[in-house]
Amino acid sequence: MKLPRENESSSRVTQGPGRFVIFFFIYLAVGSVLIGLWPVKDYLVQPWTRVNVILSAALSRMIGIDVVSVGTNLLVGGMTLNVLDGCNGVFALLIFACAVLAFPAKLSHKAAGVLLGVLMILGTNLIRLVNLVYIARYYPDSLEFFHVFIWQTLIIVISFLLFLGWSLTLGGKTQGQAA
Amino acid sequence: LAGRHKARRPERATPSSRGALREEVFRVLAALGLYLLFYLVARALAFDAAYSAAIQTISRNLILATEHFPIYARAPRAWSPVIAHTFTMLFTLSLFLTSTRLSWKERSARFGTILLVLPALHVLGWTLVMKYEVASQLMVDDKIAVFSPWVFQSITALTRLTTHISYQAVPFGLLMLTVYWNREAASRPVSSRRDRTRNHSGTELERGEAATLPLYLRVGAGVALGMSGLLLVYSLFVERVQLVNPDHVEAHVALAKIMKASGHTVEATRQLEDAIAEGSRDGDAYLLLALQVSGQGDPARARQILEEGLLVVEDPTWQDRARSYLQSGEVFGKPVMPRTRLP
């Protein structure tokens, strides 16, 4: 998808999006199959989830919440928060990476975009997990609201804003050459 | 030529792109704020629970109407996958309201279509999740594979795509569409923008846009319809194809064993009768049905079933067993047709 500018020629505007959308969906379909394969699960997704759990537990302890990490679980105040595939930021990262890879840009800029996404989405997900640990500890009745309605939306909005910023700056600089 | 050269020049991050970025960031954040407001209203009106219940009811009825075996009735009724929540619907509504660069007519057509596609996607996702869960449960608890490995893998991937990923990919796609549509509207000449709201007689520019804009809707609807189609093909075609597979009728027998073990003797009998009617050559089907019928007090019918089995079942070991049962008058220790009655 190439974002149109004010007063830009309509034919140029409408050339890129179809290609972007098609590649985005193809990458997404392939990615969804790949992350279900055991080598990807065992050597990529699981370690990523454990890193999320260990770091979020450490951060939570730093702000005074008594939490223990066991595997992919966070034990807090008699509750167990199991960090599953949907909660570890992997899907958000996959979607972001698919969008970056489908976007017409130089390969090095795409790689930079994906790397940026990994760091930003990991950081955002850590904030999400620490926040959910806090909610589970002090406001357990509001956990579903924060888990489903706030953070699911927020992490996608943040991923999208990251993509938007990347596409209009780093990605946008090389569109003409790569497209 | 000059125009072409200009059009091909690499673009740079310009003040106008920074302005566009600011506008779109503001739009997205405004949509997020509106979404939270809508959520509170929807929660107060119990709209979320009603929507989830409606999706579940439609999905469950769809599954029950198309299933060949009564196995999905085993699925827990209270269980609800997270996909059935209304958040994508509310988010779409928020984006509809914040797409200020589009006319109301354009917004209604584009976001209205999305609002129609989303429930279909939720129904599809819920149905696939249910099929996946029940198939997994049967595999673990009862050692029964209701899907061939490749069908199971396909359903697993589709389930992941339509639930976890679509749960996040749909809002991401919605945001992309919203930003693109709004930037595209901003790029139109002012006169064209004005004309679009008044008449649609069609300049070349408008015709070009009209020909290309529905692409997104076509892609979105195509993906949803494609996945629905896959499900429909599976439900209506693949299961029927499996039905004529000689191996498939054995599933009736396996299900009958589960039904019998769980005390559903009527259903177990029906499954065994189905297996035999569909040409099962599994000796267990005949033995179990004979046992059932015998237990219901009809030894003559039980003997007849075993004799029918002798004509069909090719396994010589089973044939020997069946003959010995017929001669001794017992099936698994119960009398089929006692030759002598004890006083």
Boltz contact constraints between the chains, C-beta under 6 A:
constraints:
  - contact:
      token1: [A, 1]
      token2: [B, 176]
      max_distance: 6.0
  - contact:
      token1: [A, 1]
      token2: [B, 180]
      max_distance: 6.0
  - contact:
      token1: [A, 3]
      token2: [B, 183]
      max_distance: 6.0
  - contact:
      token1: [A, 4]
      token2: [B, 183]
      max_distance: 6.0
  - contact:
      token1: [A, 4]
      token2: [B, 184]
      max_distance: 6.0
  - contact:
      token1: [A, 4]
      token2: [B, 187]
      max_distance: 6.0
  - contact:
      token1: [A, 5]
      token2: [B, 16]
      max_distance: 6.0
  - contact:
      token1: [A, 6]
      token2: [B, 16]
      max_distance: 6.0
  - contact:
      token1: [A, 6]
      token2: [B, 186]
      max_distance: 6.0
  - contact:
      token1: [A, 6]
      token2: [B, 187]
      max_distance: 6.0
  - contact:
      token1: [A, 8]
      token2: [B, 187]
      max_distance: 6.0
  - contact:
      token1: [A, 10]
      token2: [B, 205]
      max_distance: 6.0
  - contact:
      token1: [A, 10]
      token2: [B, 208]
      max_distance: 6.0
  - contact:
      token1: [A, 12]
      token2: [B, 7]
      max_distance: 6.0
  - contact:
      token1: [A, 13]
      token2: [B, 184]
      max_distance: 6.0
  - contact:
      token1: [A, 13]
      token2: [B, 187]
      max_distance: 6.0
  - contact:
      token1: [A, 14]
      token2: [B, 212]
      max_distance: 6.0
  - contact:
      token1: [A, 18]
      token2: [B, 215]
      max_distance: 6.0
  - contact:
      token1: [A, 21]
      token2: [B, 219]
      max_distance: 6.0
  - contact:
      token1: [A, 32]
      token2: [B, 157]
      max_distance: 6.0
  - contact:
      token1: [A, 32]
      token2: [B, 160]
      max_distance: 6.0
  - contact:
      token1: [A, 32]
      token2: [B, 161]
      max_distance: 6.0
  - contact:
      token1: [A, 32]
      token2: [B, 165]
      max_distance: 6.0
  - contact:
      token1: [A, 33]
      token2: [B, 157]
      max_distance: 6.0
  - contact:
      token1: [A, 36]
      token2: [B, 157]
      max_distance: 6.0
  - contact:
      token1: [A, 36]
      token2: [B, 160]
      max_distance: 6.0
  - contact:
      token1: [A, 86]
      token2: [B, 164]
      max_distance: 6.0
  - contact:
      token1: [A, 91]
      token2: [B, 164]
      max_distance: 6.0
  - contact:
      token1: [A, 91]
      token2: [B, 165]
      max_distance: 6.0
  - contact:
      token1: [A, 91]
      token2: [B, 168]
      max_distance: 6.0
  - contact:
      token1: [A, 92]
      token2: [B, 168]
      max_distance: 6.0
  - contact:
      token1: [A, 95]
      token2: [B, 168]
      max_distance: 6.0
  - contact:
      token1: [A, 95]
      token2: [B, 169]
      max_distance: 6.0
  - contact:
      token1: [A, 95]
      token2: [B, 172]
      max_distance: 6.0
  - contact:
      token1: [A, 148]
      token2: [B, 85]
      max_distance: 6.0
  - contact:
      token1: [A, 149]
      token2: [B, 39]
      max_distance: 6.0
  - contact:
      token1: [A, 149]
      token2: [B, 87]
      max_distance: 6.0
  - contact:
      token1: [A, 156]
      token2: [B, 168]
      max_distance: 6.0
  - contact:
      token1: [A, 156]
      token2: [B, 171]
      max_distance: 6.0
  - contact:
      token1: [A, 156]
      token2: [B, 172]
      max_distance: 6.0
  - contact:
      token1: [A, 157]
      token2: [B, 28]
      max_distance: 6.0
  - contact:
      token1: [A, 157]
      token2: [B, 32]
      max_distance: 6.0
  - contact:
      token1: [A, 160]
      token2: [B, 172]
      max_distance: 6.0
  - contact:
      token1: [A, 160]
      token2: [B, 175]
      max_distance: 6.0
  - contact:
      token1: [A, 168]
      token2: [B, 17]
      max_distance: 6.0
  - contact:
      token1: [A, 168]
      token2: [B, 21]
      max_distance: 6.0
  - contact:
      token1: [A, 169]
      token2: [B, 13]
      max_distance: 6.0
  - contact:
      token1: [A, 172]
      token2: [B, 11]
      max_distance: 6.0
  - contact:
      token1: [A, 172]
      token2: [B, 13]
      max_distance: 6.0
  - contact:
      token1: [A, 173]
      token2: [B, 12]
      max_distance: 6.0
  - contact:
      token1: [A, 175]
      token2: [B, 11]
      max_distance: 6.0
  - contact:
      token1: [A, 176]
      token2: [B, 10]
      max_distance: 6.0
  - contact:
      token1: [A, 176]
      token2: [B, 11]
      max_distance: 6.0
  - contact:
      token1: [A, 177]
      token2: [B, 10]
      max_distance: 6.0
